[in-house]
Amino acid sequence: MTRRPQLQRWIALQRERALTLMSLRDINEQIEDMRLDMQNPPLDNFTIKLGGTDEQPGISGLWLESYIKQALAEHVINEDELVVA
């Protein structure tokens, strides 16, 4: 693999990662919204460990937010693609 195609693939994978992490945060928000109406749902208490929510990001969520901000700064993703929960 030559340098240019390798860099393009690298950027493409970073883009996929950023979009996936934004999707994870959105899913976390939806799960936590539903959780309020449920008693002892299966797989409860993983949200904070898996990127958290906007209100409660936890340490992994802070890294998630940092990565997304850097991906925006590097123009790997753009503001129009941000998932708003």
N, C-alpha and C positions, 0 to 999 in steps of 0.2 A: 504494500500500500504506500503510495507516495504521500508526501507531507500534506498537500492541499486536500485531497479526498479524506485523509485521516482527520484533519482538522474539521472538515465539514461534518463528518460522521460524529466527531466529538461534540460539536455544537448541537447537532440534531439530538443526540442522546441527552445532553444537558437540558435541552428544551423539553423533551419528553418527561424528564425527571421533574422539572419545575411545574409542568402542567399536572402531573400526577400528584405532586404534593399539594397543589392548590385544590385539586379534587378531593384529596384526603381531608383537608381542613373543612371543606364544604360538607362532606359526609359526616364528619365529627359533629359539626354544628347541628345537622339534621337529627342525628342520633340523640344528642343531648336534649334537643327540643322534645323529642318523643319520650325520652326517659322519664320526664317529669310526671307523665300519666301512667307509668308502669311500675309494678312491684317486682323486684328481683328478676329483671329480664336476663336472658342468656347473654353471655359475653359482656357483662356490665363491668364498669371500672377500667376499661382499656383506653378510653379517649385521651386522658392526660398523658399516658405513656406513648400514644400514637400521634403525637402532634398537637393535642389539645384543641382548644377553641380560641376565638379572639379574646374572650374574657379570661380564660384560664389556659394559657399556652403551655405551661410547664416548661422544663428545660429543653425537651425535644422540640416543643413548639417554637421556642425562641430561635433554635437553630433553623427550623423550617422557615420562619419569617425572614431570618437573615439571608438564607439561600435565595428565597424568592426576590427579595430586594436587590440582591446582587445580580440575579438573572435579568431583572428589569434594567439595572444600570448598564449591563453588558449588552443590552438589546437582544437577548436570547428569546425573551418574551416581551410583549408590550402591554400597556395599561388596559387595552380593550379585551385582553384575554384573562384578566384577573377575575376569579370567581368570587362573587359577592354573596355571602350566605344570608 
